Amino acid sequence: MKKSILILLLTMTIQTYSQESEKKDEQQIIAVINKFFESLEKKDSLMMRQTTMDEAQIWRRYSDEKPARADFRYSKEFLPKMHSLPNVKEIALDFDINIHKGMASAWVPYEFYIDEKFSHCGVDIFTLFEMDGNWKIISVAYTVEKEHCEELKQKK
C-alpha cells in the first residue's frame, strides 16, 4: 500500500513539473515573439537579432491576390534594412503554441499598422528552437490579408 501511494505521488509530481515546465516555455516563447514585434516597431536590429537565429527564414504570402504571390528572405538580409522601415506596429491577437522537445510552433493571428493606420491582417507562423536555455525563431511565415480581418479577431 505504501509503495502504491509513493508511486502515485511521484507520478503526480512529475506530471505537475512537466506542466509547469511547458507553461514556462510558453511564456518564454510569447516573450520572444513580442520582443520580435517590438524590434520591428523600434526598428532595432540588435533586438531582433536577439530573437532570431542567424539563418532564420522569413516567408510572406499575399493571400488575397489571385493567384497568390509569395516571397522569401533571410533575417540577416532584412536586419540592415530595418532602419528604413516606415513606422509600423504589429499586434498579436492570440497565441496558439505547441512544444515538443526543444522545438515549438506558434500560430499568431495579427493586425498590422503603418503610421498608425491599419494596413492589413494575417497569421504569423513562428517556428522556434530552444538553444542553451533560450528560445530563438528559426522561421516566420505569414499571410498578408486585406479582407476578412474580422474573422481573425473572432477566433480569439
C-alpha positions as CSV (number, residue, x, y, z in Angstrom):
1,M,0.0,0.0,0.0
2,K,2.8,2.4,0.9
3,K,4.6,1.6,-2.3
4,S,1.4,2.4,-4.3
5,I,1.0,5.7,-2.6
6,L,4.6,6.6,-3.3
7,I,4.3,5.7,-6.9
8,L,1.1,7.8,-7.2
9,L,2.8,10.8,-5.5
10,L,5.8,10.5,-7.8
11,T,3.6,10.3,-10.9
12,M,1.7,13.4,-9.8
13,T,4.9,15.3,-9.1
14,I,6.4,14.5,-12.5
15,Q,3.2,15.5,-14.2
16,T,3.0,18.8,-12.3
17,Y,6.6,19.6,-13.1
18,S,6.1,18.8,-16.8
19,Q,3.0,21.1,-17.0
20,E,4.9,23.9,-15.1
21,S,7.9,23.5,-17.4
22,E,5.7,23.7,-20.6
23,K,3.9,26.8,-19.2
24,K,7.2,28.4,-18.5
25,D,8.3,27.6,-22.1
26,E,5.1,29.0,-23.5
27,Q,5.7,32.3,-21.5
28,Q,9.2,32.5,-22.9
29,I,8.1,31.9,-26.4
30,I,5.4,34.6,-26.2
31,A,8.0,36.9,-24.8
32,V,10.4,36.2,-27.7
33,I,7.6,36.8,-30.2
34,N,6.6,40.1,-28.5
35,K,10.2,41.2,-28.5
36,F,10.3,40.4,-32.2
37,F,7.3,42.7,-32.8
38,E,8.8,45.3,-30.5
39,S,12.0,45.2,-32.6
40,L,10.0,45.9,-35.7
41,E,8.3,48.9,-34.1
42,K,11.6,50.3,-32.8
43,K,13.5,49.5,-36.0
44,D,16.0,47.8,-33.7
45,S,18.1,45.2,-35.5
46,L,20.1,44.3,-32.4
47,M,16.9,43.5,-30.5
48,M,15.7,41.4,-33.5
49,R,19.0,39.6,-33.6
50,Q,18.3,38.5,-30.0
51,T,15.1,36.8,-31.1
52,T,16.2,35.0,-34.2
53,M,18.8,32.6,-35.4
54,D,21.3,34.0,-37.9
55,E,19.9,31.9,-40.7
56,A,16.2,32.4,-39.9
57,Q,13.9,32.5,-42.9
58,I,11.0,34.9,-43.5
59,W,8.3,33.8,-45.9
60,R,5.4,36.1,-46.9
61,R,2.2,35.1,-48.8
62,Y,-0.1,37.7,-50.3
63,S,-3.2,35.6,-49.8
64,D,-5.8,38.0,-51.3
65,E,-4.0,38.1,-54.7
66,K,-5.2,35.8,-57.5
67,P,-3.0,33.9,-58.0
68,A,-1.5,34.2,-54.5
69,R,2.1,35.5,-54.5
70,A,4.9,34.6,-52.1
71,D,8.4,35.8,-51.4
72,F,11.3,34.8,-49.1
73,R,14.3,36.4,-47.4
74,Y,16.7,35.6,-44.6
75,S,16.5,37.6,-41.5
76,K,20.2,38.5,-41.8
77,E,19.4,40.2,-45.1
78,F,16.5,42.1,-43.6
79,L,18.3,43.3,-40.4
80,P,20.5,46.0,-42.1
81,K,17.4,47.5,-43.8
82,M,15.2,47.8,-40.6
83,H,16.1,51.4,-40.1
84,S,14.4,52.3,-43.4
85,L,11.1,50.8,-42.4
86,P,8.1,53.1,-42.0
87,N,6.6,53.4,-38.6
88,V,5.0,50.0,-38.0
89,K,3.2,48.2,-35.3
90,E,2.2,44.6,-35.2
91,I,-0.4,43.5,-32.7
92,A,-0.8,39.8,-31.8
93,L,-4.5,38.8,-31.5
94,D,-3.8,35.4,-30.0
95,F,-1.1,32.7,-29.4
96,D,-1.6,29.0,-30.1
97,I,1.7,27.4,-29.1
98,N,2.8,23.8,-29.5
99,I,6.0,22.5,-27.9
100,H,7.9,19.2,-28.3
101,K,11.5,18.5,-27.1
102,G,13.0,21.9,-27.7
103,M,11.0,22.7,-30.8
104,A,7.9,24.9,-30.9
105,S,5.4,26.4,-33.3
106,A,3.3,29.5,-32.6
107,W,0.2,30.3,-34.7
108,V,-0.4,34.1,-34.2
109,P,-3.2,36.0,-35.9
110,Y,-2.2,39.7,-36.1
111,E,-3.1,43.2,-37.2
112,F,-0.5,45.4,-38.8
113,Y,-0.4,49.2,-38.8
114,I,1.7,51.6,-40.8
115,D,2.0,55.2,-39.5
116,E,-0.9,54.3,-37.0
117,K,-3.2,53.4,-39.9
118,F,-4.5,49.9,-40.4
119,S,-2.6,48.2,-43.2
120,H,-3.5,44.5,-43.1
121,C,-4.1,41.5,-41.0
122,G,-3.0,37.9,-41.3
123,V,-1.5,34.9,-39.5
124,D,2.2,34.6,-38.4
125,I,3.5,31.1,-38.0
126,F,6.7,31.1,-36.0
127,T,9.0,28.1,-35.6
128,L,11.4,28.2,-32.7
129,F,14.2,26.1,-31.3
130,E,15.4,26.1,-27.7
131,M,19.1,26.6,-27.7
132,D,21.1,26.8,-24.5
133,G,18.1,27.7,-22.5
134,N,16.8,30.4,-24.9
135,W,14.1,30.2,-27.5
136,K,15.1,31.5,-30.9
137,I,13.0,32.0,-34.0
138,I,14.2,29.9,-36.9
139,S,11.5,30.8,-39.3
140,V,8.5,33.0,-39.8
141,A,5.8,32.5,-42.4
142,Y,3.0,35.0,-42.6
143,T,0.0,36.0,-44.7
144,V,-0.8,39.5,-45.8
145,E,-4.6,39.9,-46.0
146,K,-6.8,43.0,-46.6
147,E,-10.1,41.1,-46.4
148,H,-11.8,39.0,-43.7
149,C,-9.8,40.5,-40.9
150,E,-12.8,40.4,-38.6
151,E,-12.8,36.6,-38.8
152,L,-9.3,36.5,-37.3
153,K,-10.5,38.6,-34.3
154,Q,-13.5,36.4,-33.8
155,K,-11.3,33.2,-33.5
156,K,-9.7,34.7,-30.4
